[in-house]
Every structure is written in structure tokens, then in C-alpha cells.
């Protein structure tokens, strides 16, 4: 345990509005402070990140009249990793007349998150979900449609209704390009200034006349010139995504990193539930030690694909040796283990459940590839029922992507046994995909630092211990289009008399100096090891001990190993080149420094949480059937971690007690 | 299907900065495997360079699953290499022969200046989008999403145009350095949907003008852009844009 003294957050700090759950957001908006149009023009807001959350927030704030400075790490706002989301976006439209409602979406999300999300935030998310679809259609997002011209839906894990809107297997791309288009309009109008190839290194805090520290700007590195630059504003919004790349191999893009979030954490923002990491069940398995990232196969495949391993261990052994292939095994010898264990939800159980079930089979020796770490995702049933054309229409681009990577075509006939056609199955295995944990925010999405806000994946609030499929896009856009642009005004209304800040102030001077000193330090270690070689080692520690299944002993080992790794980084890192101009290794080193800090934070949180819930599975805490066993009596809280002055020093735990008014907390059941 | 060990020679364009003089450097016997991606092979080479104390080769890349549009690279004379309908990051070494010498260059176009090595500046693409690649309305005022039915055919066709990832392969492939395929894909997406109708004329005029102002070349209907496009954006988008442009100009 991090600290003997147990600190409990004041319930008022989360700023949850009064009233019944369905009226909280309406009440909040009716009574919040607003900024009038003339004053909006005098206020500047920094938005770091241009994914769904960042781009939608930047454009909407600018539409309202604020001046926005918007930063992204790549060559264009359109590259943000939201673009890679495949499957879809949830909304409670009930267009399919299958009994969906705002309450049901809210309920499914809280239950899917294993009762560790903040109820009021989730209800608001479900409430604005319908506005998102309206907004995106009006932007010209080409969602899939039925022949009658109305919008089409499909099902996703953890739900018994079809509420997922999609644009082929490229929903994230289309939604991001929609937000990017609105952003472009504001850039053209001069309301947003876009900074491409910039990376935030620190947030700058300045004390007001009452001695309260407020976020007033950032230090960002121009990645092309290599120079640090200063930017001032009245408020700072962080929308920089998750920290999944701490595991080295993940479905995140190569540049995804946790450094902006860690910079806020070091400056005093609490970090909440860092151990809640999502492991996605349907990724292409790892093939070798030169691999740079893992590719996701959309969850939508589980609508028609059936997951299985052989029933007989001898068949699994022969598969592992490459003597037979999946289509050699007839129906009666296949174990569709998700359908067997979870009859009500079958292949559409939530991601954490599906991932653990795959691990359980592989741990027992039933893995189906040479490493023994893969299961089959099979379309024979769907192809025989619907025909290959219809199946290809639904998943063609995913089949092609799979073939390009693995050289196997999942739509190709493998074998016919007793008149039944067996098609080549895909091989899949779980991989790190998303981080539910993040910077702690209150109902207004403000962090524990005044004037510093966090939106999208980089905050913690809506997904609890596990996120449902198609809910990340929903949350990113909800925060950016419909929540933050209002809640931030409640803060800014008191700032209208604050003049623009000079970046020549001592606070900016000191912050830049500290960032520069860190760059100098990293350049001057002059050891022997490349950034990637240390990063891969970090990834192995994280996956082995802080991955899909965790134990107390394992986490203790992880903490020791992470200390050694930090030491190795600090003494044996080698960064070639200079600080003049672009230096990609230096930028990677900077991110790796923070991934190590994140790794430690995750391990501490996982060790503290003596229960299993959602994506956090502690082997000591499971039912006889191997399901996650929560401990609501002792762990019905958000674990917030406070930085204690230096990396490697144990952080302090502060508990935000969860309070459920609308939902009765139950054991999650996907069996019946 | 089995994974094979391979050695390839990489002939790579190196350039220290935007104004520095560049040149090819050949790295022999880079060890990789048939199931390793092309970018991972560059990663392997970079690790060896770092071990030798040299600066790694700079290239743009991010999602490594063919959707962000960040990766570029002219490989053996083709944007995104020899595979059709795939980006550089989706290119696997099984496409090459053991012992082959592979030539790797940055996008070659006046509108995309080199930043370092294989990395170019594609900001001109953003500027074209800023000229009119949107529906002008503010968040909050939208009607119900199902209020205007859109035929499935139209929605699917708009989706096909909207699939463009903005990588710049079309410009790099074009002997004139034209951006017509990129611009027409966005113009078409909106031209096909009811939401885009109100501003259709204004949009096409503004985006074409911006494209011309930024120094992109003219289209001579060679079709290399579409043939090399990793998302197989169809050539008839250009025809649709030209029709819209002429009509819009006539109304002016």
C-alpha cells in the first residue's frame, strides 16, 4: 500500500449536480455561468490534441467565439489515432425499434464498466449521444444506410440492442474527418490557430491574486526545428489520448503517448484508475520480436464470426506444430467456448470477458498457432448462411487487411467435410487497446488544477473498469462537441477580466528551462542502449506482470523491475544526433521516460485494488468459474493518485467514493 | 506461407534538412523476414544505425494499419510500393525477393518540400481543405439524423470518395504534380450528399482556386493518381468535380 493514511475526497469536489439523474445535466446547463459573445473574443484556450475530442472541442469553442490554439504531434490534425477506430459509434436513437433508450445505453455502459464509472457522467454521455449522430450527419459524414435511405445499425459487445452507427469499417476515420472539416472552417476563419508537428512538454501554472495556481499555458516543442516554444492562454484542455503504448506492443499508433497527461500529473493533477486498461480480444497475434505494433480486427466481426479452439488437446498440439489447419477440424470437435460459457451474449460478451476467456483456453494448452497464443475467429457459419458476397460486403476490407498481413484469406474455402464447407478461420489474440484510466476530472471535466481540463480517452470518467465497443468515439465527441464547450464557460466566466498573459513571465521562463534541462540530460546520458530496446523491455514487464492477469507477487516483481528499468534508462540510454532540427530518437526518449512513470503508476494502482473488475483481473480474486470477483464493500471508489515530487517515489492514494443513485450495483452476468 | 529469413539492400534518400543537399545511401544486407512489414524493416535498419552511433532514417508513419495517411515513401518507383490498394505500412517483405535492392525516396513534388530524409511537408493539403472542405454550420443546430433520407447508393458512393486518407500518393504519382484526385474526392463526397448541396458551387470554386494558388500542377487525365492510390479512389471523381466546377463558374 502506498500510504497508511487513507485520504478521502470531499464528495463536493466531483461537482455532481443535484437532482434526479435524468435532470442533472439539464439543471447544470440551466444554472451554469456563461460568457457573453464580446468577452469570448477576449479569451484564449489551448487545446492539445486533434483526435475526436480535441478537434471537436477546438472547432466548437471557436464557433462559439473563443480564440483557440490547437496543437498536434503529426503533420496534420487529420492524423490523430481516432482515425483508426473501425467498428462504430453508439447512440440511443432506437431507430431499430428494439427497445433502446437513453436509460438503457446508460445502464449498459455502467454495467459494461463493471460498476466503477461515475454514474452522473455516464448518464450525460448517453443523453448527448443522439446529438452526436445528428451533428455528424449534418457535417456530411457518410454513415451506412438502408435501402430506404435511413441510417443502418449493427450490434456490438455488451448490448442486446443494435445501436451502433457505422461507416464501413472506417467509422473513426469518417467521424474524425467530420470534426477535422469543422476545425478547418475555423482555421480558415482565423478563430483556430493550428500548430502541426508540435509536442506538449509541460503545462505552465501561474498563481492568481489569491494564491491559487491556474493553468495558463504550455511549453511545446516544435518537432521540426527542435526548439521549445511558449504559449499562453486562459485555460488549457488536454485531449491527448491514452497511454497504451507503455506496453510497447498495442493497437495504438506509434506516436500515441502519455507524456502530456504525465506532465499534468507531475504538476499536481490527480491520475485516476491507471490500472484500468482495456485488452481487446480480436487482434492479429504477435509474430516475432521485430514487430512494431499490433493490428486490431474490428469487434464488429464478432457479429458474424464465431470464436473457437479445438475440443481435443491433440488437435491443438497438431495445429501448434503446423501439421493441420483450422478447417481440418470438423464442427463436432470445435469448442465455441464463448457460446458455451455465456449463452445469452455468446460471441458478443464485453471485451474484458472475451479476452480473459481466450487467455484461459490458451493457458490450458488449446492455442492454435506456433506460439500457442491464438484462437480462431471463424466465418464458415456466416458464409454458408449468407453467401460470401454478403459477408464480404460487411467485412471485405477487414478480410483484405487480414490477408495482407498474414497471407491467409478468411473468405477462402479451406475444406469440405461431410458436405459442410469450412472456410479458413482468422487467428486472433488479445492486445492492449485502450486505457479507461486517465487524468481525474470532475463533472465539468476539470482536473484538480484550476483551468486545466481533460477530455476524451485521456480522462477517466465514463468507462469505469471496462469500455464497451463503439463507446470511445461516443465519449470523445460527447466531451468535445457537447460537454466541455459548456462546462469550461463556468470556469472562464470568472476569468473575463484577466488580461492575456505574457510568455516572458518568470513562470514560463522556469518551465521552459526545466524542459530544456531534461532534453539536455537525455542527450548527455550517452550510454549504449537505443530507446526502442528499453521500451521493448518495459513492454514485456508490463504485459507479463501488469497485463491480462495480475497477482500481488507479480506486481511486486513489476515494481522492482520498473525501478531497474528507470535506472537503466537514466544511465545507459543513447540518443544519437543533436538538438538542432528534428531528432526523432530524442522525442521517443522523452515519451519513454513518461511511459516508465506510467508503468509504475499502473502497477501501484493494480496492487492497491484487491479485487477483480472489468479489465483489471487479479488472479487471487475470482469466482470458482473463473469470473472476476468484485469487492464493492472495499473498492467501490475511484483511485486517484497524487504525485509526490519525483518519479519513482510512491504516489499518494486519494479515494473518490462512488455513489450510485439510479442503478443498483450487481454482479455482472452475461450468461443468462 | 511459412516465414522466411531475408536479406535486402536498401537504397535510401538521406537529406539532413529542408535546405541541405540530399543523396542516396545504400545499406547492404539488412536482415528481415518475409512476415515483417516494410516499415519494420526500416526500424531494424534504424536500430543498427543507432548502434553504430549514427542518426536514424526519418520517415513519416503512425497508425501502421493503413488509415492515418501518415506514411508515404516512393518504393521502387511506386508511391507506397508495389502492392495495389495498400499503404507503405501495409507492405510486407514477402512482396520482395531475397537479396533485392530496394530504392526508397520521399514524395517528389514541388508542393511537398522535404523536411528531413524521407519526410515531407504536406501542409498544402490542409490548406486546400481549409478553403472549403466542409459544411458551414455550427455545432448544436442539427436536425434529427433521419430527417433527410439518403439513398443507399448515394451514401455508399459518397463513402467511397470520403475514404481518401490524404497521404499525397496521387500528387507524387502524377507527372504534373496535380492534386485533382485528392480535391475531387472531398468535393464529390459533399456533392453526392444533400447536406453538401447548399454550398456546392462556392466549395468547388474555392477549393480549386486554393489548389491552383498552392502550385499544384494541372490534370492531363493520365490516371496514374488513381492507379497508385492506396484507397483506390476512382478517376471519375475528377470528372464529377470538373462538371461541378464549370457549372459553378458559369453561375458566377
Interface residues (C-beta under 8 A of the other chain):
Chain A: X56 X59 X60 X63 X74 X75 X76 X77 X78 X79 X81 X83 X84 X93 X95 X131 X133 X134 X135 X136 X137 X138 X139 X140 X142 X143 X144 X145 X146 X147 X148 X149 X150 X151 X167 X168 X170 X172 X173 X174 X177 X180 X181 X182 X184 X185 X187 X188 X194 X196 X224 X253 X254 X255 X287 X288 X290 X291 X292 X293 X295 X296 X400 X401 X404 X405 X406 X407 X408 X481 X482 X485 X530 X532 X533 X574 X576 X577 X581 X582 X583 X584 X585
Chain B: X1 X3 X16 X17 X32 X33 X35 X36 X37 X39 X40 X43 X44 X47 X49 X50 X51 X53 X54 X55 X56 X58 X60 X61 X62 X63 X64 X65 X66 X67 X68 X69 X70 X83 X85 X86 X90 X92 X94 X115 X116 X119 X121 X122 X123 X125 X126 X129 X130 X131 X133 X134 X135 X136 X137 X138 X139 X140 X141 X142 X143 X144 X145 X146 X148 X149 X150 X151 X152 X155 X156 X158 X159 X162 X163 X165 X166 X189 X190 X193 X195 X196
